[in-house]
Amino acid sequence: MRPLDLEDDFEPFEDDADLAVIGPSDNRVQEIRTTQFPWNTVVHLCRDFGSGNCSGCSGMLIGPRHVLTAGHCLYSLKRNASPKTIRVLPGRRDRRTLPYGSFPAKSWYLPRAFVRGPERVSNDWGVIVLRDPVTRVRQFMPMHAASDAELKWLSMHGQVSIAGYPSDRPVGTMWRHSEHLRRVTPKRLFYTVDTCPGHSGSAICARLPAAGPRIVGIHTAGILDEQGRTYGCNRATVLAPAGALNSGIRLTPAIVQAIRNPAAAVQKGILVRYP
């Protein structure tokens, strides 16, 4: 198999869970300060399922060797398989600019319930462990299992932000947007942040009272139009109607604990490890 070429276009997205919606207007902006915190902790994932090509996703460094992302970025339900290899590209700026280089994943973990079902929507999260640490990045955003009261305050007074690598923009460019948190359930967050395929796995970040920026969730999904297409993510589609919401996993104490010690979660039968 030929080596992965990071200058090649990434493969089209095939996983339904990757699909997200823009709406009601596309307000994403490109972030070029990719060597500044927190943008230097946003990562582009290059996943190879055996073809020798990259299939993209997003994530965020939560430590020198750990990356937070979505479960469907680590296991393809359409292929019924996990990637053969994953490489992590922190702070990627464009097609050729990799300010920190490329880091191969040693292993990755995701909930057994996502792989086996049936509650995949609420278990769409995971963590990657790198073979080598990203030593030139020294500041990381903490994970935070926000309380109902904190999220209520956030919905009234603050915003949530998502930054990642959408497939409808030039390869390797980072795009971000901040908008309102609209609805909260015990397991999910719903918001009007604009996203497209490729943003999946991006951290949902917010500034809470008496605290700095925190990761409060993981972006995973949006909605489709009547033809099964993403709203606003290519020229053939229109922007989503008012009231459309993207959504993601809400970090809970149990999820945070499992991410901090994935090996222990495997022993308890909560997570599975690949490869």
Salt bridges, closest charged atoms under 4 A:
GLU7 OE1 - ARG96 NE 3.46
ASP8 OD2 - ARG2 NH2 3.45
ASP9 OD1 - ARG95 NH2 2.81
GLU11 OE1 - ARG79 NH2 3.69
GLU14 OE1 - ARG79 NH2 3.53
ASP18 OD1 - HIS72 NE2 2.80
ASP26 OD2 - ARG28 NH2 2.95
ASP26 OD2 - ARG169 NH2 3.09
GLU31 OE2 - ARG33 NE 2.77
GLU31 OE1 - ARG176 NE 2.65
GLU119 OE1 - LYS187 NZ 3.78
ASP124 OD2 - HIS72 ND1 2.77
ASP132 OD2 - ARG131 NE 3.15
ASP148 OD1 - ARG250 NH2 2.77
GLU150 OE1 - HIS144 NE2 2.90
ASP168 OD2 - ARG28 NH2 2.72
ASP168 OD2 - ARG169 NH1 3.10
GLU179 OE1 - HIS180 NE2 3.80
ASP194 OD2 - HIS177 ND1 3.62
ASP225 OD2 - ARG229 NE 3.08
